[in-house]
Amino acid sequence: MLPLPIACVIVFCSSVLAASSKPHIIVIVADDLGWNDVSFHGSDQIPTPNIDALAYNGVVLNNHYVQPLCTPSRAAFLTGKYPIHTGMQHLVILESEPWGLGLEEKILPQRLKDHGYTTHAIGKWHLGFFKKEYTPTFRGFDSHYGYWQGLQDYYTHMAHGTLTEELGYDFRRDMEIDWSARGKYSTNLFTDEAVNLIHRHNTSKPMFMYLAHLAVHSGNADNLVQAPDEEVAKFSNIDDPQRRVYAAMMSMMDQSVGKVVTALRQKEMLENSIIIFFSDNGAVTKGAHHPNFGSNYPLRGLKNSPWEGATRCVAAVWSPLIKKPQRVDTHVMHVTDWVPTIYSAIGLNLTELRDVDGHDMWKTISEDADSSRTDLLYNIDPVVNYAAIRRGDWKYIDGTTPAKEDLWYGSSGKDKEYGYDQRLVLNSETAVAIAGVITSMQIKEKELLGKATNKSDFSKQLLKLETISELRKSATVTCPELNPEELHDNTKCKPLESPCLFNVKDDPCEMVNLAKTRPMILMNLEEQLMRVKKTMINIRNTPRDLLADPLNWNDTWIPWQDDEEVKKFKLSLQTPQSSIAVILIGSACAAFVLTLTGIIIHSVRKSNVLKKQSRSANETDKIPSKSMREIEEQRSDEED
């Protein structure tokens, strides 16, 4: 127990901090990041010193769960609701599908604006854009700089259709197409935007920044992994060339975290900030759709599956408001919990959130208090026909996605040649900035006491090498070296044949199916799942609209069902009369030849697209988009 004077100082400092203004909230979302691709989880292969420093100085959330796919996870984070309660439970929004997160849903930036926050979105959206009302600046964000689709090329910012030949430019500043981004690396663009917004921010108002990286999602199918050559060269010790580029992509995002934290420190905002880092789902190591060569080791499964590798994801939080930092928290937390948790952390009234599924986890994060969350719904997909639920340590799975997504994949990163340099963490931009905040807090505490103070008495401590070692060991998941093919028949899990049961506390890698030995637990979880299913609403998925094709819109993606945006787009293509009057005859002739050539190429491409579209029209116009199982079967046939 701390001496009374020290305790009083801590309470005083906390009160002053809370009274000055509401905390700034910075949320950094990684895309398709593997469990084993941050070095604070025990892998030595890809150093992530800035993310590690954030985690070690704050709280490592070692049982943080998300949805298995991008769109559902982002919807769950922003609404605080399970996707089965918003109609977002089946797959993702594909490029030309006219649907999105329901406009009746009040999302986090809208709620925070009601309480005086300035709100900014940077990077990926993936929650709908067919009408402008579904885009970020109509959903509570003061600004958006980034893209609306699920993925794109890291340099050209062209987004390719997932199951079609559609291809169009997708980069915006608010509602306007931003052509200046062409040729520039996405991670750098988003980082620079975040840093600039921080430096321009009026600190009399609190800021909410939602920085949703493209990294480390794959790019378009013709160029899956992309990073600057000089960054790739740093990972020459990685044999697999695609994994080598993935490591560079991860390293670029890690540097981004450092730059954002440094900017907050320079602007004197870090002293009153909450920084949240998490991945939207696990990695796609191989096969399936758009692999990025990430590693979920040692967890089972890939993105788009009910397994831990898809849903138990990297997460950490740092803030000077956390009362018990520098620890690993093992309480179960779900991405829906962030809305009420943020509300609680900044002192808002939780009664505003009566309709959310999330739990307030702030005291659990800040004080290591007990959690109110005992159950967890992984997902219920009525189209693919799988469901997974957890109560306590027990996980129930019925059905699954393609078989290739059910196995154990990814590098362990334990090769002796790598090693883990803890000093990289202490010398990182993030660690230096946080150390500056902690030192300032210690100086203020000492001045308030008016006498010499033992450094161990301060409420916040600088990160030490031995602390890093302890936390890293605690955050590393270990599983027995079992060959799944050698497991006894009674313990094998075949969820397409019958439900499976796992104790995911004792068996986090889901190797031993206990359905036959624990029938009562299995039955109880089945009954619980049936109760939850009764609350599920219909999926919002809508068949794709051929009008969305960028061929119709000068090779760009636009809100094609929005009359006002379509009219604005057409006006932007009209040439002013004053410009026509000064065109030279020679230039006009040259332009005619180039235009004629372009028309021929355009017509050939459009003809090919229409042929493919007509062949699939009967399948795509009357039913929801193909399930990922169908996609997998299609791609498996092509691979074979």
C-alpha positions in Angstrom: 0.0 0.0 0.0 1.3 3.5 -0.9 1.9 6.0 1.9 -1.0 8.4 2.4 0.7 11.5 1.0 1.6 9.6 -2.2 -1.9 8.3 -2.5 -3.3 11.8 -2.1 -1.0 13.1 -4.8 -2.1 10.3 -7.2 -5.8 11.2 -6.6 -5.1 14.9 -7.0 -3.2 14.4 -10.3 -5.9 12.1 -11.7 -8.6 14.7 -10.7 -6.7 17.5 -12.3 -6.2 15.5 -15.5 -9.8 14.5 -15.7 -11.1 18.0 -15.0 -8.9 19.7 -17.7 -10.7 18.1 -20.6 -12.1 14.8 -21.9 -9.3 12.5 -23.1 -8.3 12.3 -26.7 -9.1 8.9 -28.1 -6.8 7.5 -30.8 -7.9 4.1 -32.3 -5.4 2.4 -34.6 -6.9 -0.6 -36.5 -4.6 -3.1 -38.3 -6.1 -5.1 -41.1 -5.7 -8.9 -41.2 -2.8 -8.8 -38.7 -1.7 -12.3 -37.5 -1.6 -13.1 -33.8 2.1 -14.0 -34.1 3.1 -10.9 -36.1 3.8 -8.6 -33.2 6.9 -9.4 -31.3 5.2 -8.8 -27.9 3.4 -12.2 -28.5 6.7 -14.0 -28.5 7.8 -14.1 -32.2 11.3 -12.8 -33.0 10.8 -12.7 -36.8 9.2 -9.3 -37.2 10.4 -6.7 -34.7 7.5 -4.3 -33.8 9.2 -2.0 -31.2 6.7 0.8 -31.3 3.6 -1.4 -30.9 5.4 -3.4 -28.2 6.3 -0.2 -26.3 2.6 0.8 -26.4 1.5 -2.6 -25.1 4.2 -3.0 -22.4 3.7 0.5 -21.1 -0.1 0.0 -21.0 -2.1 -3.2 -20.9 -1.8 -6.2 -23.3 -5.3 -7.4 -24.0 -4.5 -11.1 -24.4 -8.1 -12.4 -24.8 -9.4 -9.7 -27.1 -11.9 -11.1 -29.6 -13.2 -9.6 -32.9 -15.4 -10.9 -35.7 -13.9 -13.2 -38.3 -14.0 -10.7 -41.2 -13.4 -7.0 -41.9 -16.9 -5.5 -42.3 -18.5 -7.2 -39.3 -15.6 -6.3 -37.0 -15.8 -2.6 -38.0 -19.5 -2.5 -37.6 -19.3 -4.2 -34.2 -16.6 -1.7 -33.0 -18.5 1.4 -34.1 -22.0 0.2 -32.9 -21.1 -1.8 -29.8 -23.5 -4.5 -31.2 -23.0 -8.1 -32.4 -23.4 -8.3 -36.2 -26.4 -10.5 -35.8 -28.2 -7.5 -34.3 -27.2 -5.2 -37.2 -27.6 -7.6 -40.1 -23.8 -7.6 -40.8 -23.2 -11.2 -39.9 -22.6 -12.7 -43.4 -19.4 -12.0 -45.2 -18.3 -8.5 -46.2 -19.6 -5.7 -48.5 -18.2 -6.5 -51.9 -17.3 -3.7 -54.3 -20.5 -3.3 -56.3 -23.1 -4.4 -53.7 -25.6 -1.7 -52.7 -25.8 -2.1 -49.0 -24.1 -0.9 -45.8 -24.3 -0.5 -42.1 -27.9 0.6 -41.4 -28.5 4.3 -41.1 -30.6 3.7 -38.1 -27.5 2.7 -36.2 -25.9 5.5 -34.1 -22.2 4.9 -34.2 -19.3 6.0 -32.0 -18.3 9.2 -33.8 -21.8 10.4 -33.8 -22.1 9.7 -30.0 -18.8 11.4 -29.3 -19.7 14.5 -31.4 -22.7 14.9 -29.1 -20.2 15.4 -26.3 -17.9 17.9 -28.0 -15.4 15.7 -29.8 -13.8 16.6 -33.1 -13.8 13.4 -35.1 -11.6 12.1 -37.9 -11.5 8.9 -39.9 -8.4 7.9 -41.8 -7.9 4.9 -44.1 -10.4 2.1 -44.6 -14.1 2.4 -44.3 -15.8 -0.8 -45.7 -19.2 -0.1 -44.3 -21.0 1.0 -47.5 -20.8 3.8 -50.1 -23.5 3.2 -52.7 -25.2 6.3 -51.3 -23.4 9.2 -49.7 -25.4 8.8 -46.5 -23.4 5.6 -45.8 -20.0 7.2 -46.1 -17.9 8.5 -43.1 -18.6 12.2 -43.2 -22.3 11.5 -43.1 -21.9 9.1 -40.2 -20.4 11.4 -37.6 -16.9 12.0 -38.8 -15.8 15.6 -39.4 -13.3 14.4 -42.0 -12.2 11.3 -43.9 -9.0 10.7 -45.8 -8.8 7.2 -47.4 -10.9 4.7 -49.3 -14.3 3.1 -49.1 -13.7 -0.4 -50.3 -12.2 -3.4 -48.5 -8.8 -3.4 -50.2 -6.8 -1.7 -52.9 -3.3 -1.4 -54.4 -0.9 0.2 -51.9 0.4 2.6 -54.6 -2.1 3.1 -57.4 -5.1 2.9 -55.0 -7.1 1.0 -57.6 -9.7 -1.4 -56.1 -10.3 -4.6 -58.1 -13.6 -6.5 -57.9 -13.4 -9.6 -55.7 -15.3 -11.8 -58.1 -15.5 -9.6 -61.2 -13.2 -7.7 -63.6 -14.3 -4.4 -62.1 -11.4 -2.0 -61.5 -11.5 1.6 -60.3 -9.7 4.3 -58.4 -10.8 4.6 -54.8 -9.2 7.4 -52.7 -11.1 10.3 -51.2 -10.7 13.4 -49.1 -14.1 13.6 -47.6 -16.4 13.2 -50.6 -13.9 14.4 -53.2 -11.7 12.1 -55.3 -8.1 12.8 -54.4 -5.9 12.1 -57.4 -2.8 13.4 -55.6 -2.5 10.1 -53.7 -1.5 8.2 -56.8 2.0 6.6 -56.6 2.3 7.2 -52.8 2.4 4.3 -50.3 -0.9 4.0 -48.3 0.7 3.6 -44.9 2.7 6.7 -45.4 -0.3 8.7 -46.6 -2.4 7.7 -43.6 0.4 8.4 -41.2 1.1 11.8 -42.6 -2.6 12.7 -42.4 -2.8 11.6 -38.8 0.3 13.6 -37.8 -1.0 16.7 -39.7 -4.4 16.5 -38.0 -2.8 16.2 -34.6 -0.6 19.2 -35.2 -3.5 21.3 -36.5 -5.9 20.2 -33.7 -7.4 22.8 -31.5 -6.7 21.3 -28.1 -9.5 23.1 -26.4 -11.7 20.2 -27.8 -11.1 16.5 -27.4 -10.2 14.5 -30.5 -11.4 11.1 -31.6 -9.2 9.7 -34.4 -10.0 6.4 -36.1 -6.9 5.4 -38.0 -7.8 2.2 -40.0 -4.8 1.1 -41.9 -4.8 -0.9 -45.2 -1.8 -2.7 -43.7 -1.3 -5.6 -43.5 -4.2 -6.6 -45.7 -3.2 -7.9 -49.2 -3.5 -5.7 -52.2 -5.2 -6.6 -55.4 -4.9 -10.2 -56.6 -2.2 -9.4 -59.1 0.1 -7.9 -56.5 -0.8 -9.3 -53.1 2.0 -7.9 -50.8 3.6 -4.5 -51.3 6.2 -2.5 -49.5 9.0 -0.1 -50.3 12.1 -1.9 -51.5 14.4 -0.4 -48.9 12.1 -1.7 -46.1 11.9 -5.2 -47.7 15.7 -5.4 -47.8 15.8 -5.2 -44.0 14.2 -8.7 -43.8 16.6 -10.6 -46.1 16.9 -13.2 -43.3 13.4 -14.4 -44.1 13.5 -17.0 -46.8 10.0 -16.8 -48.1 9.9 -13.8 -50.4 6.2 -13.1 -49.8 6.6 -13.3 -46.1 9.6 -11.0 -46.4 7.4 -8.3 -48.0 4.7 -8.9 -45.4 7.3 -8.2 -42.7 8.1 -4.9 -44.4 4.5 -4.0 -44.5 4.2 -4.7 -40.8 7.4 -2.7 -40.1 6.0 0.3 -41.9 2.8 0.2 -39.8 4.9 -0.1 -36.6 6.8 3.0 -37.6 3.5 4.7 -38.2 2.4 4.0 -34.6 5.7 5.7 -33.4 5.1 8.8 -35.5 1.5 9.2 -34.3 2.5 8.8 -30.6 5.4 11.3 -31.1 3.1 13.8 -32.7 0.7 13.5 -29.7 3.6 14.2 -27.4 4.8 17.2 -29.4 1.3 18.7 -29.4 1.1 18.0 -25.6 -1.9 15.8 -26.2 -0.3 12.5 -25.1 -0.7 13.4 -21.5 -4.4 13.1 -21.8 -4.9 10.4 -24.4 -6.2 6.9 -24.7 -4.6 4.9 -27.5 -6.2 1.7 -28.6 -4.5 -0.7 -31.0 -6.2 -3.9 -32.4 -6.6 -6.0 -35.5 -10.0 -6.4 -37.1 -9.4 -10.2 -37.6 -6.6 -12.8 -38.0 -4.3 -13.3 -40.9 -4.8 -15.2 -44.2 -1.7 -17.3 -44.3 -2.3 -19.1 -47.5 -4.9 -20.3 -50.0 -8.4 -19.0 -49.6 -9.0 -15.5 -50.8 -6.4 -12.7 -50.9 -3.7 -14.3 -48.7 -1.3 -11.9 -47.0 1.1 -14.5 -45.6 0.6 -13.5 -42.0 0.9 -15.9 -39.1 -1.7 -16.8 -36.5 0.7 -19.3 -34.9 0.0 -21.2 -32.7 -3.7 -20.5 -32.9 -6.0 -22.6 -35.2 -7.6 -21.2 -38.3 -7.5 -18.3 -40.7 -9.6 -15.2 -41.2 -13.2 -16.0 -42.1 -13.5 -18.9 -39.8 -14.9 -19.5 -36.2 -11.5 -20.6 -34.9 -9.3 -18.6 -32.5 -6.8 -17.7 -35.2 -9.5 -15.6 -36.9 -11.1 -14.1 -33.8 -8.6 -13.9 -31.0 -6.5 -11.0 -32.1 -3.7 -8.6 -31.3 -4.8 -5.8 -29.0 -3.3 -3.3 -26.5 -4.3 -0.1 -24.9 -2.2 2.7 -23.3 -3.2 5.8 -21.4 -1.8 7.7 -18.4 -5.4 7.3 -17.0 -4.7 3.5 -16.5 -4.1 3.0 -12.8 -2.4 -0.4 -13.1 -0.3 -0.3 -16.3 2.5 -2.6 -17.5 0.6 -5.9 -17.3 -1.0 -8.6 -19.4 -4.8 -8.8 -18.9 -6.4 -12.2 -19.5 -10.1 -11.2 -19.1 -12.2 -12.0 -22.1 -13.0 -8.8 -24.0 -14.9 -8.4 -27.3 -14.7 -5.6 -29.9 -18.3 -4.6 -29.1 -17.0 -3.7 -25.6 -15.2 -0.6 -26.8 -18.2 1.7 -27.1 -19.3 1.4 -23.4 -15.6 1.1 -22.3 -14.7 4.4 -24.0 -17.9 6.0 -22.6 -16.8 4.9 -19.1 -13.2 6.0 -19.5 -14.2 9.6 -20.5 -16.9 9.9 -17.9 -20.0 9.7 -20.1 -23.4 8.4 -19.0 -23.7 4.7 -19.8 -27.5 4.9 -19.8 -27.2 6.4 -23.3 -26.1 2.9 -24.5 -29.1 0.8 -23.5 -29.2 -1.0 -26.8 -25.6 -2.2 -27.1 -24.3 -5.7 -26.6 -20.9 -4.6 -25.3 -19.7 -4.5 -21.7 -18.0 -1.6 -19.8 -14.5 -3.0 -19.4 -12.7 0.2 -18.2 -12.2 -0.8 -14.6 -11.0 -4.2 -15.8 -8.4 -2.5 -18.0 -7.5 0.3 -15.7 -7.6 -1.4 -12.3 -7.5 -5.1 -13.1 -11.0 -5.4 -11.6 -13.3 -8.4 -12.3 -15.1 -8.4 -15.6 -18.9 -8.6 -16.1 -18.4 -10.5 -19.4 -18.9 -14.2 -19.0 -20.3 -15.0 -22.5 -19.1 -14.4 -26.0 -20.8 -14.8 -29.4 -18.2 -15.4 -32.1 -20.8 -15.3 -34.8 -23.9 -16.9 -36.4 -23.9 -17.0 -40.2 -27.2 -18.3 -41.4 -26.0 -18.5 -45.1 -22.7 -20.4 -44.6 -24.5 -22.1 -41.7 -22.0 -22.0 -38.9 -22.1 -20.7 -35.3 -19.7 -20.4 -32.4 -20.3 -19.3 -28.8 -18.3 -19.2 -25.6 -19.3 -19.3 -21.9 -16.5 -19.1 -19.4 -13.6 -21.3 -20.6 -15.9 -23.4 -22.9 -16.2 -22.8 -26.6 -18.9 -24.5 -28.8 -18.5 -24.7 -32.6 -21.2 -25.9 -35.0 -20.3 -25.8 -38.7 -17.4 -23.9 -40.3 -16.1 -22.2 -43.4 -13.8 -23.8 -46.1 -11.7 -26.7 -44.7 -8.5 -24.9 -45.6 -9.3 -22.2 -43.1 -9.6 -24.7 -40.2 -6.0 -25.8 -39.8 -2.8 -24.5 -38.1 -0.7 -22.2 -40.2 2.1 -19.7 -40.0 5.6 -19.1 -38.9 6.6 -19.6 -35.3 9.2 -16.9 -35.6 11.4 -18.8 -33.1 14.4 -19.3 -35.4 17.7 -18.8 -33.5 18.9 -16.4 -36.1 16.3 -13.7 -35.3 16.5 -12.9 -31.6 14.6 -10.2 -29.7 16.3 -7.0 -28.9 14.5 -5.4 -26.0 16.6 -2.2 -26.4 14.8 -1.6 -29.7 11.6 -1.3 -27.7 13.1 1.1 -25.1 14.6 3.3 -27.9 11.5 3.3 -30.1 9.7 6.6 -30.8 6.7 5.3 -28.8 8.7 4.4 -25.7 10.6 7.7 -25.8 7.4 9.7 -26.0 5.7 7.8 -23.2 8.8 8.0 -21.0 8.6 11.8 -21.4 5.0 11.8 -20.2 5.8 9.5 -17.2 8.8 11.7 -16.3 6.7 14.8 -16.4 4.1 13.2 -14.1 6.8 12.1 -11.7 8.2 15.7 -11.5 4.8 17.1 -10.8 4.2 14.5 -8.0 7.6 15.3 -6.5 6.9 19.1 -6.6 3.5 18.6 -4.9 5.1 16.5 -2.1 7.8 19.1 -1.6 10.4 16.6 -0.5 12.6 13.8 -1.9 10.7 10.8 -3.1 11.7 7.2 -3.7 11.2 6.4 -7.4 9.3 3.3 -6.4 6.6 5.6 -4.8 5.6 7.3 -8.1 2.3 6.4 -9.5 3.8 5.7 -12.9 7.0 3.9 -13.6 9.4 3.9 -16.6 9.5 0.7 -18.5 12.4 -1.6 -17.6 14.1 -4.5 -19.5 13.1 -7.0 -16.9 9.5 -5.9 -17.1 9.6 -6.4 -20.9 10.8 -10.0 -20.4 8.1 -10.8 -17.9 5.3 -9.3 -19.9 6.4 -10.9 -23.2 6.5 -14.3 -21.5 3.1 -13.8 -20.1 1.6 -12.7 -23.4 3.0 -15.7 -25.3 0.6 -18.5 -26.0 2.1 -22.0 -25.9 0.5 -25.3 -27.0 1.8 -28.8 -27.0 3.5 -30.0 -30.1 0.7 -32.2 -31.3 0.3 -33.5 -34.8 -3.5 -33.1 -35.5 -3.4 -36.1 -37.8 -2.3 -38.3 -34.9 -5.0 -37.2 -32.5 -7.4 -39.9 -31.3 -10.6 -40.1 -33.2 -12.6 -39.2 -30.1 -10.8 -35.9 -29.8 -10.8 -34.9 -33.5 -13.2 -32.0 -34.4 -15.2 -32.3 -37.6 -17.7 -29.4 -37.2 -19.4 -30.1 -40.5 -20.5 -33.5 -39.1 -21.2 -32.6 -35.5 -20.6 -29.8 -33.0 -17.2 -29.5 -31.2 -16.4 -28.4 -27.7 -13.1 -27.0 -26.5 -11.7 -25.6 -23.2 -9.9 -22.7 -24.7 -8.2 -21.7 -21.5 -6.4 -25.0 -21.2 -6.4 -25.7 -24.9 -6.1 -22.3 -26.7 -5.0 -24.0 -29.9 -8.3 -26.0 -30.1 -6.6 -29.4 -30.5 -8.7 -31.6 -28.2 -12.5 -31.9 -28.9 -14.3 -32.7 -25.6 -17.8 -33.0 -27.1 -18.1 -36.7 -26.3 -16.6 -36.4 -22.7 -18.5 -33.3 -21.6 -22.1 -33.8 -23.0 -23.8 -31.7 -20.4 -21.6 -28.6 -21.1 -22.2 -29.2 -24.8 -26.0 -29.3 -24.3 -26.0 -26.2 -22.2 -24.1 -24.2 -24.8 -26.4 -25.5 -27.6 -29.3 -24.2 -25.6 -27.7 -20.9 -25.0 -26.9 -20.6 -28.7 -30.6 -21.3 -29.6 -31.7 -18.5 -27.3 -29.2 -16.1 -28.9 -30.4 -17.1 -32.4 -33.9 -15.9 -31.6 -32.6 -12.3 -31.3 -30.9 -12.4 -34.8 -32.2 -10.2 -37.5 -32.0 -10.9 -41.3 -28.7 -10.3 -43.2 -28.5 -6.9 -45.0 -26.5 -8.4 -48.0 -27.8 -7.3 -51.4 -26.9 -8.7 -54.8 -24.4 -6.7 -56.8 -25.5 -3.9 -59.1 -24.0 -3.8 -62.6 -24.3 0.0 -62.6 -21.6 0.3 -60.0 -18.9 -0.8 -62.4 -16.2 1.9 -62.6 -16.3 1.6 -66.4 -19.5 3.7 -66.1 -17.8 6.3 -64.0 -14.5 7.2 -65.6 -12.8 4.2 -63.9 -13.6 5.5 -60.4 -15.8 4.1 -57.6 -18.5 6.5 -56.8 -21.9 6.4 -54.8 -23.6 5.2 -57.9 -27.1 5.1 -56.5 -27.0 8.6 -55.1 -28.6 11.0 -57.6 -26.9 14.1 -56.3 -23.4 12.4 -56.4 -24.1 11.1 -59.9 -25.1 14.5 -61.1 -22.0 16.1 -59.5 -19.8 13.5 -61.1 -21.2 14.1 -64.6 -20.8 17.9 -64.2 -17.1 17.3 -63.3 -16.6 15.6 -66.7 -17.9 18.5 -68.7 -15.2 20.7 -70.4 -15.7 24.5 -69.8 -16.5 26.4 -73.1 -13.6 28.8 -72.5 -11.2 25.9 -72.6 -12.6 24.6 -75.9 -12.2 27.9 -77.6 -8.4 27.9 -77.1 -7.7 24.3 -78.2 -5.3 24.3 -81.1 -6.2 22.3 -84.2 -3.1 20.2 -84.0 -3.8 19.4 -80.3 -7.4 18.6 -81.2 -6.3 16.1 -83.9 -3.9 14.4 -81.5 -6.6 14.2 -78.9 -9.0 12.7 -81.4 -6.5 9.9 -82.2 -5.8 9.2 -78.5 -9.5 9.3 -77.7 -10.4 6.9 -80.6 -7.7 4.5 -79.4 -9.0 4.8 -75.8 -12.6 4.1 -77.0 -11.5 1.0 -78.8 -9.6 -0.3 -75.7 -12.5 0.7 -73.4 -15.0 -1.0 -75.6 -13.0 -4.3 -75.8 -12.6 -4.3 -72.0 -16.3 -3.5 -71.4 -17.3 -6.2 -73.9 -15.3 -8.7 -72.0 -16.7 -7.6 -68.7 -20.3 -7.7 -69.9 -19.8 -11.2 -71.3 -18.5 -12.4 -67.9 -21.3 -10.5 -66.1 -24.0 -12.0 -68.4 -22.7 -15.5 -67.8 -23.1 -15.0 -64.0 -26.2 -12.9 -64.0 -28.6 -15.7 -63.2 -26.5 -16.6 -60.2 -25.7 -13.1 -58.9 -28.9 -11.1 -59.5 -31.3 -13.3 -57.6 -29.3 -14.6 -54.7 -27.0 -13.1 -52.1 -23.3 -12.9 -53.1 -21.3 -16.1 -53.2 -20.4 -17.4 -49.8 -16.8 -17.7 -48.9 -17.1 -21.5 -49.1 -18.2 -21.1 -52.8 -15.3 -18.7 -53.4 -12.9 -21.2 -51.8 -14.3 -24.1 -53.9 -14.0 -22.0 -57.1 -10.4 -21.0 -56.3 -9.5 -24.6 -55.2 -10.6 -25.8 -58.6 -8.5 -23.2 -60.3 -5.5 -24.1 -58.2 -5.9 -27.8 -58.8 
